[in-house]
Amino acid sequence: MLRVSSFRRWIDGQSHEVVTISCLLHVFVVSSYDSRIHRKLYQNDSQFRLRRYNRRIKKCPGCRKLFDIVTTKFVVAHRETYVYGRVKSTKQLLKSERDFFYHIDLDCLRHRHPYFHMCDIVMDSSAKLDSDDLEYLLSHGIFV
């Protein structure tokens, strides 16, 4: 269920109307903050972005299964911290930010991101979708 609200805000002496759209289920999930869950390195405020699947992406970090080349059309990308080693003889970690790719499945995403809801997925406005793509996304619970 979506909730739409609007209000007026004064910015630089001018009145602007601000419209917010939020998912009621998502608001409920976010309100239950747990420090044991949100302190992981891959927990951050990066957006979950919908991207077309290319064959270079091999494995989902949520379910740890390979992507099916034939049936997978889209994946969910999330920028996370990746730890790739330690500085020699210290406790300092070598880490970088990179995209991790998940199946369009709530169970895959909630394995590492328990607060996730399908309302969090953002799609690029430049992406062109045909009717088959829209049908595929609707069957996975994503409303574009």
Contacts in CASP RR format, 6 or more apart in sequence:
PFRMAT RR
TARGET T0000
AUTHOR 0000-0000-0000
METHOD contacts of the structure
MODEL  1
MLRVSSFRRWIDGQSHEVVTISCLLHVFVVSSYDSRIHRKLYQNDSQFRL
RRYNRRIKKCPGCRKLFDIVTTKFVVAHRETYVYGRVKSTKQLLKSERDF
FYHIDLDCLRHRHPYFHMCDIVMDSSAKLDSDDLEYLLSHGIFV
1 23 0 8 1.000
1 24 0 8 1.000
1 25 0 8 1.000
2 21 0 8 1.000
2 22 0 8 1.000
2 23 0 8 1.000
2 24 0 8 1.000
2 119 0 8 1.000
3 21 0 8 1.000
3 22 0 8 1.000
3 23 0 8 1.000
3 24 0 8 1.000
3 27 0 8 1.000
4 19 0 8 1.000
4 20 0 8 1.000
4 21 0 8 1.000
5 19 0 8 1.000
5 20 0 8 1.000
5 22 0 8 1.000
6 17 0 8 1.000
6 18 0 8 1.000
6 19 0 8 1.000
6 20 0 8 1.000
7 17 0 8 1.000
7 18 0 8 1.000
8 15 0 8 1.000
8 16 0 8 1.000
8 17 0 8 1.000
8 18 0 8 1.000
9 15 0 8 1.000
9 16 0 8 1.000
9 18 0 8 1.000
10 16 0 8 1.000
22 119 0 8 1.000
23 117 0 8 1.000
23 119 0 8 1.000
25 117 0 8 1.000
25 119 0 8 1.000
26 117 0 8 1.000
26 119 0 8 1.000
26 120 0 8 1.000
29 115 0 8 1.000
29 116 0 8 1.000
29 117 0 8 1.000
30 115 0 8 1.000
32 115 0 8 1.000
37 43 0 8 1.000
37 114 0 8 1.000
37 115 0 8 1.000
38 115 0 8 1.000
40 112 0 8 1.000
41 80 0 8 1.000
41 81 0 8 1.000
41 83 0 8 1.000
41 95 0 8 1.000
42 78 0 8 1.000
42 80 0 8 1.000
42 81 0 8 1.000
42 100 0 8 1.000
42 112 0 8 1.000
42 113 0 8 1.000
43 113 0 8 1.000
44 79 0 8 1.000
44 80 0 8 1.000
44 81 0 8 1.000
46 78 0 8 1.000
46 79 0 8 1.000
46 80 0 8 1.000
47 78 0 8 1.000
47 120 0 8 1.000
47 122 0 8 1.000
48 76 0 8 1.000
48 77 0 8 1.000
48 78 0 8 1.000
48 109 0 8 1.000
48 116 0 8 1.000
48 120 0 8 1.000
48 121 0 8 1.000
48 122 0 8 1.000
49 76 0 8 1.000
49 77 0 8 1.000
49 78 0 8 1.000
49 121 0 8 1.000
49 122 0 8 1.000
49 123 0 8 1.000
49 124 0 8 1.000
50 74 0 8 1.000
50 75 0 8 1.000
50 76 0 8 1.000
50 77 0 8 1.000
50 104 0 8 1.000
50 121 0 8 1.000
50 122 0 8 1.000
50 123 0 8 1.000
50 124 0 8 1.000
50 127 0 8 1.000
50 137 0 8 1.000
50 142 0 8 1.000
51 74 0 8 1.000
51 75 0 8 1.000
51 76 0 8 1.000
51 77 0 8 1.000
51 101 0 8 1.000
52 73 0 8 1.000
52 74 0 8 1.000
52 75 0 8 1.000
52 127 0 8 1.000
53 67 0 8 1.000
53 72 0 8 1.000
53 73 0 8 1.000
53 74 0 8 1.000
53 75 0 8 1.000
55 69 0 8 1.000
57 67 0 8 1.000
57 75 0 8 1.000
57 101 0 8 1.000
58 66 0 8 1.000
58 67 0 8 1.000
59 65 0 8 1.000
59 66 0 8 1.000
59 67 0 8 1.000
60 66 0 8 1.000
60 67 0 8 1.000
60 101 0 8 1.000
60 102 0 8 1.000
60 103 0 8 1.000
60 108 0 8 1.000
61 100 0 8 1.000
61 101 0 8 1.000
61 102 0 8 1.000
61 112 0 8 1.000
62 102 0 8 1.000
62 103 0 8 1.000
62 108 0 8 1.000
62 109 0 8 1.000
62 111 0 8 1.000
62 112 0 8 1.000
63 103 0 8 1.000
63 105 0 8 1.000
63 107 0 8 1.000
63 108 0 8 1.000
63 111 0 8 1.000
65 103 0 8 1.000
67 75 0 8 1.000
67 101 0 8 1.000
67 103 0 8 1.000
72 103 0 8 1.000
73 133 0 8 1.000
73 136 0 8 1.000
74 104 0 8 1.000
74 133 0 8 1.000
74 136 0 8 1.000
74 137 0 8 1.000
75 101 0 8 1.000
75 102 0 8 1.000
75 103 0 8 1.000
75 104 0 8 1.000
76 101 0 8 1.000
76 102 0 8 1.000
76 103 0 8 1.000
76 104 0 8 1.000
76 109 0 8 1.000
76 121 0 8 1.000
77 99 0 8 1.000
77 100 0 8 1.000
77 101 0 8 1.000
77 102 0 8 1.000
78 99 0 8 1.000
78 100 0 8 1.000
78 102 0 8 1.000
78 113 0 8 1.000
79 97 0 8 1.000
79 98 0 8 1.000
79 99 0 8 1.000
79 100 0 8 1.000
80 97 0 8 1.000
80 98 0 8 1.000
80 99 0 8 1.000
80 100 0 8 1.000
81 95 0 8 1.000
81 96 0 8 1.000
81 97 0 8 1.000
82 95 0 8 1.000
82 96 0 8 1.000
82 97 0 8 1.000
82 98 0 8 1.000
82 100 0 8 1.000
83 93 0 8 1.000
83 94 0 8 1.000
83 95 0 8 1.000
84 94 0 8 1.000
84 95 0 8 1.000
84 96 0 8 1.000
85 93 0 8 1.000
85 94 0 8 1.000
85 95 0 8 1.000
86 92 0 8 1.000
86 93 0 8 1.000
86 94 0 8 1.000
87 93 0 8 1.000
87 94 0 8 1.000
102 108 0 8 1.000
102 109 0 8 1.000
103 109 0 8 1.000
104 137 0 8 1.000
104 140 0 8 1.000
104 142 0 8 1.000
105 140 0 8 1.000
106 116 0 8 1.000
106 118 0 8 1.000
109 116 0 8 1.000
110 116 0 8 1.000
118 141 0 8 1.000
118 142 0 8 1.000
121 142 0 8 1.000
123 144 0 8 1.000
129 137 0 8 1.000
129 144 0 8 1.000
134 144 0 8 1.000
137 143 0 8 1.000
137 144 0 8 1.000
END
